[in-house]
Amino acid sequence: MSTGLISLAAGVLIGLIYALLKVRSPAPPALALIGLLGMLAGEQAARHLLFQPATPQAHITTSQESSS
């Protein structure tokens, strides 16, 4: 199981426990979390756009042989 899925599952579980105990979550407001998500998305986009490996793409050519 990936680390992200484990983290998400743990967060959901803790959220359910907080709701059952009627405790308010100490997490930042949803608007701040959306901003954090945007920051992470921007970081990933920059990595893919700016730091692409400099390996040349291989071109495969095939020749067709005609039989007589």
N, C-alpha and C positions, 0 to 999 in steps of 0.2 A: 504494500500500500504506500502511495507516495506521501511525502511529508506534508504537502499542502492539504491532502484529504484528511489526514490525521488531525492536523491543526483545525480544519473546518469542523470536523466531528467533535473535537474537544470543545470548541467555542459554542457549538449548538447545545451540547450537553450542559455546559456551565450556564448558558442562557436559560435552559429549561429549569435547572435547579434554582436559579435566581427568581424565575417567575413563580415557581411553586412556593418558595419561601417569602414571596412578596418583598424582595430586597431590590433596591434600585441598583442597577449596574454602574460601576465606577468608570465605564468606558466613555470615551469622548462622544459628543453628539454625532448623529449620522452624517451631518454635513462635513464634519472634519474627516470622517472615515472615507467619504466620497473623494475628498481632496487627496487623501493619502493614496487611494486607488489610482487616481489620475497621475500622481507622481510616479508610482510604480509602473504604470503603463508607458509613461514618457521615457522612463529609464530603459525599459525593455525595447522600445522603438528605437531609441538612440543606439543601443547596442547592435541591433540588427542592421541599421542603416549606416552607421559610421565605422563599425569594427567588423566588416565582413572579411573573411579570409581571402588572401590574395592568390588563391589557387586558380590556375586557368581551367576553363571547362574543356573537357575532352570532346572532340568531334569524331563521331564514328561514321566512316564512309563504307559503303558496301558496293562492290562491283558485281554487275550481273554478267554472267558468262553465258554466251549463246552456244548451244550444242548443235553440231551439224548433222 
